Amino acid sequence: MPKVTSREIEFCYDLGLAYHKRQILFNDAVETAVTALHMNKASASDYIRNVDLIIKGKTYKRTINPEAISYYLTRIATDFGLAALMTALKSVESHIEYYEGLRNTTRHTARQAVSDIRARFVEPDADEGQNAQFQRLVVQSLGDNEPERLARLSKLSGVPVRKTVEVTVFQRNPDVVAQALVNAKGVCQRCCQPAPFTRKDGAPYLEVHHIIPLAIGGLDTLGNVAAICPNCHREAHFGSEPITFLSTAASAR
């Protein structure tokens, strides 16, 4: 079977998405790929059907190449957001385990594609408590005069500073986190319940979440964050359905 090209992968994703949305019949989608690109019919069928299965989080049985895995997951992240990406990742990882068990082999390149997507899109600093240095900066910001902090925020471009380590992470602005916590007044901006506990310093414990992840172009600004409880934060990153938040900017005073 001939190698599936980048153009065919992109074309099949769009057809697969249209099929997923029931904007086109499956057989018509396959015939479109075959006619437009002279694509192998069996490959077109696999690559189009798998888009639908991956978005649904289901295990697919017919394999696609690592380039397609990377492209499909990237498009799903940018088209539908982080929750949809997490569902899609489960689908791909489930397929890899199925295929490896069936063939008694290891799909190293497929696993690397998944690892690269996780490093790129799943924010490594989602749990604020894991970053002690950042927390010290937030505490320092909370100790500042609020008008001074708001003045700094008014001059903020929102584009985060990147630091390159083993993967690319984002240097978040402590003023954004501090002001989001102040604006929330100790109440989760998703479930509207009080913070589940207090920190050692007596402050209510909430975590500041980027609604549009920084990794897919979200800004590090008050308008793109919500101060939420740990349970809602986990759901935001790993839940199967998108969730909504109150605006931290709108909650100010």
Secondary structure as the mmCIF struct_conf table of DSSP 4:
data_model
#
loop_
_struct_conf.conf_type_id
_struct_conf.id
_struct_conf.beg_label_comp_id
_struct_conf.beg_label_asym_id
_struct_conf.beg_label_seq_id
_struct_conf.end_label_comp_id
_struct_conf.end_label_asym_id
_struct_conf.end_label_seq_id
HELX_LH_PP_P HELX_LH_PP_P1 PRO A 2 THR A 5
HELX_RH_AL_P HELX_RH_AL_P1 SER A 6 HIS A 20
TURN_TY1_P TURN_TY1_P1 LYS A 21 ARG A 22
BEND BEND1 GLN A 23 ILE A 24
HELX_RH_AL_P HELX_RH_AL_P2 PHE A 26 LEU A 37
HELX_RH_AL_P HELX_RH_AL_P3 LYS A 41 LYS A 56
TURN_TY1_P TURN_TY1_P2 GLY A 57 GLY A 57
HELX_LH_PP_P HELX_LH_PP_P2 LYS A 58 TYR A 60
BEND BEND2 ARG A 62 ARG A 62
HELX_RH_AL_P HELX_RH_AL_P4 PRO A 66 PHE A 80
HELX_RH_AL_P HELX_RH_AL_P5 LEU A 82 ARG A 103
TURN_TY1_P TURN_TY1_P3 ASN A 104 ASN A 104
BEND BEND3 THR A 105 THR A 105
HELX_RH_AL_P HELX_RH_AL_P6 HIS A 108 PHE A 121
BEND BEND4 VAL A 122 VAL A 122
TURN_TY1_P TURN_TY1_P4 PRO A 124 ASP A 125
BEND BEND5 ASP A 127 ASP A 127
HELX_RH_3T_P HELX_RH_3T_P1 GLU A 128 GLN A 130
HELX_RH_AL_P HELX_RH_AL_P7 ALA A 132 GLY A 143
BEND BEND6 ASP A 144 ASP A 144
HELX_RH_AL_P HELX_RH_AL_P8 GLU A 146 SER A 154
TURN_TY1_P TURN_TY1_P5 LYS A 155 LYS A 155
HELX_LH_PP_P HELX_LH_PP_P3 PRO A 160 PRO A 160
STRN STRN1 VAL A 161 THR A 164
BEND BEND7 VAL A 165 VAL A 167
STRN STRN2 THR A 168 GLN A 171
HELX_RH_AL_P HELX_RH_AL_P9 PRO A 174 ALA A 184
TURN_TY1_P TURN_TY1_P6 LYS A 185 GLY A 186
STRN STRN3 VAL A 187 VAL A 187
TURN_TY1_P TURN_TY1_P7 GLN A 189 CYS A 191
HELX_LH_PP_P HELX_LH_PP_P4 GLN A 193 GLN A 193
STRN STRN4 PRO A 194 PRO A 194
HELX_LH_PP_P HELX_LH_PP_P5 ALA A 195 ALA A 195
BEND BEND8 PRO A 196 PHE A 197
STRN STRN5 THR A 198 THR A 198
TURN_TY1_P TURN_TY1_P8 LYS A 200 ASP A 201
BEND BEND9 GLY A 202 GLY A 202
STRN STRN6 PRO A 204 PRO A 204
STRN STRN7 GLU A 207 HIS A 210
BEND BEND10 ILE A 211 ILE A 212
HELX_RH_3T_P HELX_RH_3T_P2 LEU A 214 ILE A 216
TURN_TY1_P TURN_TY1_P9 GLY A 217 GLY A 217
BEND BEND11 ASP A 220 THR A 221
HELX_RH_3T_P HELX_RH_3T_P3 LEU A 222 ASN A 224
STRN STRN8 VAL A 225 ILE A 228
HELX_RH_AL_P HELX_RH_AL_P10 PRO A 230 PHE A 238
BEND BEND12 SER A 240 GLU A 241
TURN_TY1_P TURN_TY1_P10 THR A 248 SER A 251
#
